[in-house]
Amino acid sequence: MPYVLPKSQTLCFKVVYYGPGRSGKTTNMERLPALVGKLGGYRVKLHLYSVPGQSFYNNTRKALLQNVDGIVFVADSDPGREEANLTALQNLFENLRRLGHDPETLPIVFQWNKRDLPNATPIKTLEAMLNPDRRPSIATAAHLSKGVMETRNLLLRGMLKQVREHQEAAPLAKMA
């Protein structure tokens, strides 16, 4: 769950961009503002993190996933990257489970990045391989800033839905 800074009335979410190396995780983050608006008198702020793509940094990946509120899985649409995408997704779910997170209930948005490539892997293929549960997904070209804000907004909606569901049991002020 997000944490609250009572003095500044700020609701802070931890968001992790996950995916294979060179898929566009950092490019996405470079194009996003961290302050996204207000909710019930509270400012909403995102703390954005990008995991390293190389598998030998798995301990760093796990550390970044601790206390995560939402994940953007950035899949590379470049042909030939299907195996790298699948390996990164399997690693994500494995790390989440090891940390006690339930991948089935955690807000995750799938981003099909590099859609501007002339021979990009079809979205239908990416969806079937990586997103059989039909979670929210979006086609993007992060280096052109296309779909970056929309991805963030999709994830934010999922995270806010969880906050609302949690509030039924405990008001926002008690989360501090």
Backbone as ProteinMPNN parsed JSONL, in Angstrom:
{"seq_chain_A": "MPYVLPKSQTLCFKVVYYGPGRSGKTTNMERLPALVGKLGGYRVKLHLYSVPGQSFYNNTRKALLQNVDGIVFVADSDPGREEANLTALQNLFENLRRLGHDPETLPIVFQWNKRDLPNATPIKTLEAMLNPDRRPSIATAAHLSKGVMETRNLLLRGMLKQVREHQEAAPLAKMA", "coords_chain_A": {"N_chain_A": [[0.837, -1.189, 0.0], [0.38, 2.306, -0.587], [2.265, 4.993, 0.956], [1.694, 7.632, 3.345], [2.469, 11.042, 3.663], [1.88, 12.936, 6.175], [2.261, 15.711, 6.952], [2.722, 17.132, 4.566], [0.542, 16.317, 3.254], [0.617, 14.193, 1.308], [0.248, 11.47, -0.827], [2.052, 8.686, -1.502], [3.171, 6.579, -4.044], [4.9, 3.612, -4.942], [6.369, 2.797, -7.9], [7.449, 0.447, -10.23], [9.32, -0.021, -13.106], [9.649, -2.671, -15.205], [11.323, -5.145, -17.12], [12.966, -6.575, -20.047], [16.474, -5.915, -20.77], [17.175, -2.837, -22.406], [14.616, -2.339, -23.306], [13.172, -0.044, -22.993], [12.558, 1.001, -20.515], [13.854, 3.004, -18.888], [13.697, 5.155, -20.639], [10.933, 5.618, -20.68], [10.556, 6.533, -18.037], [12.015, 8.905, -18.048], [10.347, 10.627, -19.312], [8.241, 11.273, -17.703], [6.329, 13.141, -15.289], [6.556, 13.173, -11.726], [4.683, 14.019, -9.86], [1.265, 13.738, -9.786], [-1.304, 14.764, -9.36], [-4.321, 15.262, -7.39], [-6.011, 13.572, -4.708], [-8.765, 13.336, -2.86], [-7.978, 15.62, -1.323], [-5.341, 15.048, -0.885], [-2.062, 15.223, -2.204], [-0.888, 13.377, -4.979], [1.829, 11.366, -5.497], [4.335, 9.812, -7.424], [6.869, 7.46, -6.933], [9.34, 6.58, -8.926], [10.935, 3.768, -10.331], [13.404, 1.888, -12.088], [14.222, -1.324, -13.082], [17.402, -2.964, -13.477], [18.175, -4.371, -16.626], [19.801, -6.596, -17.068], [20.3, -9.981, -16.156], [22.082, -10.704, -14.14], [21.845, -8.837, -12.18], [19.887, -9.534, -10.369], [19.473, -9.464, -7.565], [19.33, -6.734, -7.076], [17.047, -6.155, -8.551], [15.108, -7.536, -7.014], [15.303, -6.087, -4.617], [14.327, -3.6, -5.442], [11.689, -4.238, -5.894], [10.563, -4.518, -3.415], [7.936, -3.581, -1.316], [6.427, -2.546, -3.437], [3.918, -0.777, -5.269], [2.79, -0.797, -7.763], [3.334, -2.002, -11.132], [4.917, -1.482, -14.24], [5.224, -3.409, -16.954], [7.54, -3.446, -19.352], [7.592, -4.423, -22.491], [9.614, -5.454, -25.191], [9.085, -4.748, -28.489], [10.663, -5.343, -30.597], [11.505, -7.6, -33.139], [12.592, -10.912, -32.408], [13.065, -10.538, -29.756], [11.372, -11.88, -28.163], [11.94, -14.082, -26.452], [13.571, -12.858, -24.532], [11.721, -11.065, -23.433], [9.841, -12.871, -22.304], [11.456, -14.262, -20.46], [12.133, -12.149, -18.719], [9.587, -11.509, -17.712], [8.859, -13.899, -16.402], [10.852, -13.876, -14.463], [10.117, -11.569, -13.054], [7.601, -12.352, -11.903], [8.457, -14.499, -10.344], [10.236, -13.215, -8.558], [8.437, -11.457, -7.283], [6.75, -13.27, -5.938], [8.619, -14.456, -4.191], [9.064, -12.325, -2.522], [6.721, -12.128, -1.206], [4.587, -10.872, -2.444], [1.502, -10.884, -4.208], [1.235, -11.695, -7.437], [-1.109, -11.848, -8.837], [-2.911, -10.021, -7.796], [-1.625, -7.605, -7.671], [-1.374, -4.386, -9.123], [-0.599, -4.324, -12.491], [0.585, -3.13, -15.535], [0.86, -3.842, -18.904], [3.15, -2.882, -21.275], [3.552, -2.443, -24.63], [6.214, -1.753, -26.141], [8.149, 0.223, -28.507], [6.614, 0.337, -30.822], [6.83, 1.757, -33.111], [8.614, 0.585, -34.793], [9.206, -0.752, -38.02], [8.883, -3.493, -38.445], [7.697, -4.53, -36.167], [6.925, -6.88, -33.58], [3.79, -8.46, -33.734], [1.055, -7.163, -31.836], [-0.909, -8.925, -31.021], [0.524, -11.311, -30.817], [2.317, -10.689, -28.726], [0.474, -10.225, -26.641], [-0.716, -12.801, -26.389], [1.479, -14.323, -25.604], [2.582, -13.031, -23.326], [0.563, -11.849, -21.782], [-1.752, -13.457, -20.963], [-3.804, -13.301, -19.102], [-5.122, -11.028, -19.651], [-4.598, -8.408, -18.629], [-4.487, -4.799, -18.132], [-3.193, -3.186, -21.025], [-1.017, -1.51, -23.374], [-0.035, 0.005, -26.435], [3.064, 1.475, -27.303], [5.517, 4.033, -28.074], [8.041, 4.828, -26.606], [10.351, 6.478, -26.854], [9.414, 8.445, -28.447], [7.613, 9.608, -26.854], [5.062, 8.605, -27.033], [2.22, 7.232, -25.735], [3.262, 7.012, -23.204], [2.369, 8.609, -20.99], [-0.251, 7.694, -20.955], [0.137, 5.035, -20.243], [1.099, 5.348, -17.606], [-1.214, 6.485, -16.495], [-3.075, 4.382, -16.731], [-1.945, 2.519, -14.956], [-1.996, 4.027, -12.594], [-4.768, 4.25, -12.178], [-5.354, 1.568, -11.529], [-3.868, 1.292, -9.154], [-5.075, 3.225, -7.514], [-7.605, 2.14, -7.341], [-7.08, -0.063, -5.719], [-6.393, 1.307, -3.369], [-8.856, 2.518, -2.747], [-10.38, 0.205, -2.253], [-9.017, -0.749, -0.042], [-9.499, 1.302, 1.73], [-12.07, 0.904, 2.553], [-11.807, -0.709, 4.708], [-10.0, 0.716, 6.285], [-9.67, 4.118, 6.892], [-8.092, 6.665, 4.804], [-6.51, 8.468, 6.297], [-5.675, 6.893, 8.402], [-3.801, 5.28, 7.299], [-1.364, 6.408, 7.5]], "CA_chain_A": [[0.0, 0.0, 0.0], [1.163, 3.546, -0.6], [2.428, 5.611, 2.267], [1.199, 9.001, 3.437], [3.264, 12.051, 4.358], [0.795, 13.76, 6.715], [2.53, 17.162, 6.981], [2.544, 17.703, 3.222], [-0.662, 15.687, 2.717], [1.023, 13.556, 0.062], [0.082, 10.026, -0.95], [3.187, 8.266, -2.326], [3.141, 5.232, -4.606], [6.146, 3.104, -5.508], [6.129, 2.193, -9.21], [8.649, -0.149, -10.801], [9.319, -0.375, -14.526], [10.323, -3.966, -15.27], [11.369, -5.697, -18.469], [14.316, -6.938, -20.479], [17.395, -4.824, -21.058], [17.003, -2.026, -23.605], [13.224, -2.368, -23.77], [12.628, 1.306, -22.932], [12.126, 1.325, -19.153], [14.397, 4.303, -18.489], [13.14, 6.148, -21.565], [9.61, 5.934, -20.148], [10.664, 7.327, -16.811], [12.546, 10.232, -18.369], [9.29, 11.432, -19.899], [7.12, 11.346, -16.769], [6.39, 13.897, -14.027], [6.267, 12.308, -10.579], [3.489, 14.515, -9.173], [0.22, 13.481, -10.774], [-2.59, 15.396, -9.081], [-4.838, 15.177, -6.02], [-7.031, 12.586, -4.373], [-9.341, 13.611, -1.544], [-7.181, 16.6, -0.604], [-3.945, 14.613, -0.826], [-1.278, 15.218, -3.439], [-0.486, 12.018, -5.352], [3.187, 11.389, -6.022], [4.886, 8.512, -7.798], [8.305, 7.219, -6.832], [9.572, 5.733, -10.098], [12.173, 2.987, -10.346], [13.599, 1.01, -13.237], [15.148, -2.403, -12.747], [18.401, -3.233, -14.512], [17.724, -5.441, -17.515], [20.682, -7.759, -17.061], [19.859, -10.948, -15.151], [23.008, -10.833, -13.005], [21.452, -7.847, -11.177], [18.618, -9.979, -9.805], [19.308, -8.987, -6.182], [18.876, -5.341, -7.184], [15.649, -6.225, -8.988], [14.288, -7.908, -5.858], [15.29, -4.962, -3.674], [13.444, -2.558, -5.982], [10.298, -4.699, -5.83], [10.043, -4.49, -2.045], [6.907, -2.563, -1.055], [5.964, -1.973, -4.693], [2.473, -0.573, -5.364], [2.364, -1.07, -9.127], [4.418, -2.338, -12.049], [4.768, -1.4, -15.687], [6.103, -4.359, -17.626], [7.874, -2.883, -20.659], [7.995, -5.476, -23.422], [10.296, -4.976, -26.389], [8.414, -5.213, -29.705], [11.658, -5.657, -31.622], [11.493, -9.039, -33.433], [13.715, -11.624, -31.829], [13.169, -10.25, -28.321], [10.297, -12.602, -27.48], [12.491, -14.879, -25.354], [14.009, -11.92, -23.482], [10.503, -10.591, -22.772], [9.274, -13.954, -21.507], [12.377, -14.496, -19.344], [11.982, -11.035, -17.774], [8.285, -11.631, -17.057], [8.954, -15.016, -15.461], [11.689, -13.401, -13.365], [9.287, -10.641, -12.284], [6.635, -13.093, -11.09], [9.222, -15.275, -9.364], [10.715, -12.285, -7.525], [7.282, -10.984, -6.515], [6.334, -14.345, -5.022], [9.645, -14.593, -3.145], [8.926, -11.193, -1.596], [5.415, -12.189, -0.57], [3.565, -10.152, -3.215], [0.657, -11.727, -5.045], [1.206, -11.125, -8.787], [-2.479, -11.852, -9.371], [-3.672, -8.87, -7.299], [-0.831, -6.388, -7.796], [-1.61, -3.692, -10.389], [0.452, -4.442, -13.509], [0.196, -2.723, -16.887], [1.787, -4.298, -19.93], [3.42, -1.871, -22.286], [4.164, -2.988, -25.846], [7.034, -0.614, -26.553], [8.82, 0.252, -29.814], [5.616, 0.055, -31.853], [7.174, 2.508, -34.315], [9.475, -0.225, -35.654], [8.432, -1.206, -39.184], [8.633, -4.936, -38.377], [7.415, -4.827, -34.756], [6.173, -8.089, -33.278], [2.363, -8.122, -33.607], [0.522, -7.052, -30.476], [-1.628, -10.174, -30.757], [1.548, -12.282, -30.392], [2.776, -10.28, -27.397], [-0.628, -10.465, -25.699], [-0.87, -14.245, -26.17], [2.657, -14.868, -24.943], [2.924, -12.376, -22.067], [-0.576, -11.313, -21.04], [-2.935, -14.306, -21.162], [-4.86, -12.915, -18.154], [-5.748, -9.822, -20.216], [-4.443, -7.213, -17.79], [-4.407, -3.606, -18.981], [-2.003, -3.111, -21.878], [-1.029, -0.352, -24.271], [1.047, 0.095, -27.42], [3.788, 2.725, -27.103], [6.837, 4.337, -28.641], [8.481, 5.68, -25.493], [11.325, 7.493, -27.257], [8.635, 9.525, -29.059], [6.652, 9.975, -25.803], [3.723, 8.12, -27.405], [1.667, 6.22, -24.855], [3.94, 6.987, -21.905], [1.442, 9.138, -19.974], [-1.406, 6.798, -20.923], [0.561, 3.874, -19.449], [1.093, 5.781, -16.216], [-2.593, 6.685, -16.065], [-3.677, 3.057, -16.557], [-1.422, 1.959, -13.714], [-2.505, 4.845, -11.493], [-6.16, 3.831, -11.937], [-5.312, 0.294, -10.812], [-3.377, 1.498, -7.785], [-6.101, 3.959, -6.765], [-8.675, 1.181, -7.06], [-6.665, -0.813, -4.532], [-6.497, 2.197, -2.202], [-10.279, 2.636, -2.414], [-10.805, -1.058, -1.645], [-8.395, -0.819, 1.288], [-10.126, 2.332, 2.57], [-13.295, 0.379, 3.14], [-11.422, -1.274, 5.996], [-9.266, 1.709, 7.079], [-9.633, 5.42, 6.192], [-6.809, 7.117, 4.301], [-5.735, 9.1, 7.364], [-5.13, 5.856, 9.268], [-2.732, 4.595, 6.593], [-0.105, 7.104, 7.804]], "C_chain_A": [[0.876, 1.245, 0.0], [1.331, 4.078, 0.816], [2.043, 7.08, 2.179], [2.211, 9.844, 4.19], [2.253, 13.066, 4.904], [1.048, 15.261, 6.654], [2.31, 17.812, 5.623], [1.292, 17.162, 2.544], [-0.384, 15.087, 1.337], [0.864, 12.049, 0.173], [1.127, 9.545, -1.952], [3.061, 6.807, -2.75], [4.525, 4.864, -5.136], [5.803, 2.332, -6.779], [7.452, 1.693, -9.776], [8.4, -0.477, -12.266], [10.213, -1.592, -14.677], [10.298, -4.45, -16.711], [12.789, -6.044, -18.848], [15.174, -5.701, -20.723], [17.073, -4.159, -22.382], [15.584, -2.064, -24.186], [12.573, -0.996, -23.739], [12.163, 1.727, -21.55], [12.578, 2.729, -18.741], [13.849, 5.414, -19.372], [11.747, 6.567, -21.11], [9.714, 6.891, -18.977], [11.165, 8.738, -17.069], [11.463, 11.169, -18.887], [8.079, 11.64, -18.977], [7.352, 12.34, -15.638], [5.972, 12.988, -12.883], [5.011, 12.74, -9.823], [2.332, 14.456, -10.159], [-1.134, 14.11, -10.485], [-2.995, 15.23, -7.633], [-5.897, 14.099, -5.92], [-7.516, 12.898, -2.972], [-8.526, 14.58, -0.716], [-5.718, 16.234, -0.462], [-3.303, 14.752, -2.2], [-0.867, 13.779, -3.716], [0.868, 12.106, -6.042], [3.643, 9.963, -6.318], [6.392, 8.506, -7.583], [8.613, 6.173, -7.889], [10.932, 5.062, -10.039], [12.202, 2.126, -11.6], [14.591, -0.07, -12.844], [16.203, -2.52, -13.838], [17.951, -4.434, -15.338], [18.546, -6.704, -17.441], [20.351, -8.67, -15.884], [20.804, -11.051, -13.957], [22.761, -9.779, -11.935], [20.158, -8.247, -10.464], [18.417, -9.532, -8.363], [18.84, -7.539, -6.156], [17.412, -5.303, -7.606], [14.729, -6.533, -7.802], [14.194, -6.756, -4.867], [14.338, -3.866, -4.152], [11.972, -2.952, -5.906], [9.723, -4.705, -4.417], [9.09, -3.314, -1.893], [6.406, -1.867, -2.311], [4.436, -1.855, -4.677], [1.935, -0.885, -6.755], [3.561, -1.264, -10.037], [3.992, -2.057, -13.483], [5.752, -2.404, -16.26], [6.302, -3.853, -19.045], [8.41, -3.997, -21.535], [8.578, -4.84, -24.675], [9.623, -5.587, -27.615], [9.377, -5.545, -30.833], [11.639, -7.171, -31.879], [12.759, -9.713, -32.902], [13.879, -11.397, -30.344], [12.1, -10.988, -27.503], [10.826, -13.38, -26.28], [12.951, -13.976, -24.203], [12.805, -11.374, -22.716], [9.948, -11.646, -21.824], [10.141, -14.249, -20.279], [12.226, -13.407, -18.282], [10.654, -11.131, -17.021], [8.286, -12.772, -16.041], [9.769, -14.62, -14.236], [10.91, -12.446, -12.468], [8.355, -11.407, -11.363], [7.328, -13.913, -10.007], [9.694, -14.374, -8.223], [9.566, -11.755, -6.667], [6.844, -12.028, -5.497], [7.328, -14.517, -3.884], [9.539, -13.489, -2.098], [7.565, -11.154, -0.899], [4.332, -11.376, -1.248], [2.757, -11.151, -4.027], [0.575, -11.096, -6.441], [-0.201, -11.053, -9.375], [-3.263, -10.612, -8.941], [-2.919, -7.552, -7.422], [-1.144, -5.695, -9.125], [-0.382, -3.769, -11.311], [-0.147, -3.997, -14.834], [1.279, -3.22, -17.832], [1.92, -3.224, -20.994], [4.154, -2.529, -23.454], [4.942, -1.851, -26.481], [7.688, -0.859, -27.917], [7.864, -0.103, -30.954], [5.895, 0.808, -33.142], [8.105, 1.721, -35.242], [8.658, -0.787, -36.812], [8.085, -2.699, -39.125], [8.35, -5.387, -36.944], [6.612, -6.117, -34.619], [4.7, -7.717, -33.116], [1.899, -8.119, -32.151], [-0.207, -8.335, -30.085], [-0.663, -11.256, -30.247], [2.031, -11.967, -28.985], [1.711, -10.55, -26.336], [-0.746, -11.947, -25.371], [0.279, -14.805, -25.342], [2.838, -14.321, -23.521], [1.732, -11.995, -21.198], [-1.836, -12.163, -21.228], [-4.092, -13.962, -20.229], [-5.569, -11.627, -18.558], [-5.751, -8.647, -19.235], [-4.393, -5.998, -18.706], [-3.097, -3.592, -19.775], [-2.162, -1.956, -22.85], [0.18, -0.414, -25.198], [1.713, 1.457, -27.289], [5.017, 2.827, -28.002], [7.44, 5.346, -27.675], [9.443, 6.769, -25.934], [10.658, 8.654, -27.985], [7.593, 10.086, -28.081], [5.225, 9.537, -26.13], [3.303, 6.991, -26.477], [2.267, 6.19, -23.46], [2.995, 7.472, -20.797], [0.217, 8.234, -19.84], [-1.099, 5.538, -20.109], [0.511, 4.211, -17.969], [-0.328, 5.911, -15.692], [-3.328, 5.362, -15.86], [-3.235, 2.436, -15.232], [-1.966, 2.712, -12.51], [-3.948, 4.474, -11.16], [-6.206, 2.516, -11.154], [-4.861, 0.45, -9.373], [-4.408, 2.228, -6.936], [-7.288, 3.066, -6.441], [-8.328, 0.356, -5.827], [-6.762, 0.03, -3.268], [-7.957, 2.317, -1.776], [-10.785, 1.365, -1.734], [-10.248, -1.195, -0.232], [-9.054, 0.165, 2.249], [-11.417, 1.856, 3.193], [-13.025, -0.202, 4.518], [-10.73, -0.256, 6.903], [-9.216, 3.025, 6.3], [-8.216, 5.826, 5.825], [-5.932, 7.701, 5.405], [-5.076, 8.057, 8.279], [-3.997, 5.086, 8.599], [-1.374, 5.218, 6.925], [0.641, 6.434, 8.924]], "O_chain_A": [[1.987, 1.23, 0.53], [0.633, 3.668, 1.744], [2.059, 7.689, 1.109], [2.744, 9.427, 5.219], [1.819, 13.959, 4.175], [0.133, 16.019, 6.333], [1.774, 18.917, 5.539], [1.008, 17.503, 1.396], [-1.04, 15.413, 0.348], [1.294, 11.436, 1.15], [1.1, 9.943, -3.117], [2.871, 5.918, -1.919], [5.228, 5.699, -5.705], [5.057, 1.354, -6.749], [8.446, 2.419, -9.799], [7.411, -1.12, -12.621], [11.391, -1.555, -14.323], [9.342, -4.185, -17.439], [13.716, -5.834, -18.066], [14.664, -4.59, -20.863], [16.739, -4.827, -23.361], [15.377, -1.854, -25.381], [11.541, -0.786, -24.376], [11.441, 2.716, -21.421], [11.766, 3.541, -18.296], [13.567, 6.508, -18.883], [11.416, 7.752, -21.15], [9.045, 7.923, -18.934], [10.771, 9.671, -16.369], [11.653, 12.385, -18.897], [7.031, 12.118, -19.411], [8.447, 12.389, -15.079], [5.118, 12.12, -13.062], [4.345, 11.907, -9.209], [2.397, 15.046, -11.238], [-2.04, 13.993, -11.309], [-2.15, 15.076, -6.751], [-6.576, 13.761, -6.889], [-6.771, 12.744, -2.004], [-8.39, 14.383, 0.491], [-4.929, 17.037, 0.035], [-3.914, 14.442, -3.223], [-0.532, 13.041, -2.79], [1.036, 12.817, -7.032], [3.369, 9.035, -5.557], [7.097, 9.427, -7.996], [8.202, 5.019, -7.769], [11.944, 5.695, -9.739], [11.165, 1.695, -12.105], [15.672, 0.226, -12.334], [15.932, -2.211, -14.999], [17.408, -5.399, -14.799], [18.036, -7.788, -17.725], [20.148, -8.206, -14.763], [20.379, -11.443, -12.87], [23.399, -9.815, -10.883], [19.415, -7.38, -10.004], [17.286, -9.246, -7.971], [18.038, -7.16, -5.303], [16.628, -4.513, -7.078], [13.706, -5.876, -7.61], [13.118, -6.482, -4.335], [13.622, -3.272, -3.346], [11.102, -2.083, -5.859], [8.516, -4.878, -4.243], [9.401, -2.192, -2.293], [6.0, -0.707, -2.249], [3.746, -2.722, -4.141], [0.755, -1.203, -6.908], [4.655, -0.768, -9.768], [2.866, -2.351, -13.887], [6.963, -2.275, -16.079], [5.366, -3.828, -19.845], [9.536, -4.462, -21.352], [8.091, -3.816, -25.154], [9.595, -6.808, -27.763], [8.956, -5.979, -31.905], [11.747, -7.95, -30.932], [13.85, -9.145, -32.947], [14.752, -12.004, -29.724], [11.947, -10.748, -26.306], [10.227, -13.342, -25.206], [12.74, -14.3, -23.035], [12.857, -11.236, -21.494], [9.623, -11.347, -20.674], [9.618, -14.461, -19.185], [12.196, -13.701, -17.087], [10.604, -10.862, -15.821], [7.765, -12.617, -14.937], [9.425, -14.978, -13.11], [11.034, -12.51, -11.245], [8.321, -11.14, -10.162], [6.836, -14.006, -8.883], [9.566, -14.735, -7.053], [9.713, -11.619, -5.452], [6.597, -11.709, -4.335], [6.928, -14.702, -2.735], [9.881, -13.691, -0.933], [7.293, -10.257, -0.101], [3.253, -11.204, -0.681], [3.295, -12.161, -4.481], [-0.084, -10.07, -6.612], [-0.452, -10.284, -10.304], [-4.182, -10.192, -9.644], [-3.521, -6.486, -7.289], [-1.175, -6.359, -10.161], [0.714, -3.339, -10.952], [-1.238, -4.424, -15.212], [2.47, -3.036, -17.582], [0.932, -2.729, -21.535], [5.234, -3.096, -23.286], [4.395, -1.077, -27.267], [7.765, -1.988, -28.401], [8.251, -0.756, -31.923], [5.267, 0.533, -34.165], [8.356, 2.154, -36.366], [7.536, -1.251, -36.608], [7.083, -3.117, -39.706], [8.72, -6.495, -36.553], [5.736, -6.409, -35.433], [4.391, -6.748, -32.423], [2.302, -8.962, -31.35], [-0.123, -8.775, -28.938], [-1.007, -12.022, -29.347], [2.145, -12.862, -28.147], [2.022, -11.049, -25.255], [-0.863, -12.314, -24.202], [0.074, -15.66, -24.481], [3.206, -15.067, -22.614], [1.884, -11.835, -19.987], [-2.879, -11.637, -21.614], [-5.241, -14.292, -20.525], [-6.504, -11.188, -17.888], [-6.77, -7.984, -19.039], [-4.271, -6.144, -19.922], [-2.037, -3.943, -19.257], [-3.267, -1.486, -23.117], [1.269, -0.829, -24.801], [1.032, 2.477, -27.177], [5.476, 1.85, -28.594], [7.364, 6.556, -27.889], [9.362, 7.89, -25.432], [11.252, 9.723, -28.13], [6.789, 10.942, -28.45], [4.275, 10.06, -25.547], [3.935, 5.936, -26.432], [1.82, 5.415, -22.615], [2.847, 6.802, -19.775], [-0.292, 8.033, -18.738], [-1.955, 5.036, -19.381], [-0.048, 3.458, -17.171], [-0.619, 5.495, -14.571], [-4.116, 5.229, -14.924], [-4.05, 1.897, -14.484], [-2.353, 2.099, -11.515], [-4.312, 4.394, -9.986], [-7.002, 2.369, -10.227], [-5.409, -0.186, -8.472], [-4.6, 1.891, -5.767], [-7.911, 3.214, -5.389], [-9.189, 0.105, -4.985], [-7.165, -0.467, -2.216], [-8.269, 2.229, -0.588], [-11.529, 1.434, -0.756], [-10.925, -1.696, 0.665], [-9.156, -0.107, 3.446], [-11.82, 2.348, 4.247], [-13.895, -0.192, 5.389], [-10.841, -0.331, 8.127], [-8.761, 3.04, 5.156], [-7.254, 5.388, 6.456], [-4.728, 7.446, 5.434], [-4.026, 8.325, 8.864], [-3.302, 4.317, 9.262], [-0.339, 4.61, 6.655], [1.719, 6.889, 9.306]]}, "name": "protein", "num_of_chains": 1, "seq": "MPYVLPKSQTLCFKVVYYGPGRSGKTTNMERLPALVGKLGGYRVKLHLYSVPGQSFYNNTRKALLQNVDGIVFVADSDPGREEANLTALQNLFENLRRLGHDPETLPIVFQWNKRDLPNATPIKTLEAMLNPDRRPSIATAAHLSKGVMETRNLLLRGMLKQVREHQEAAPLAKMA"}
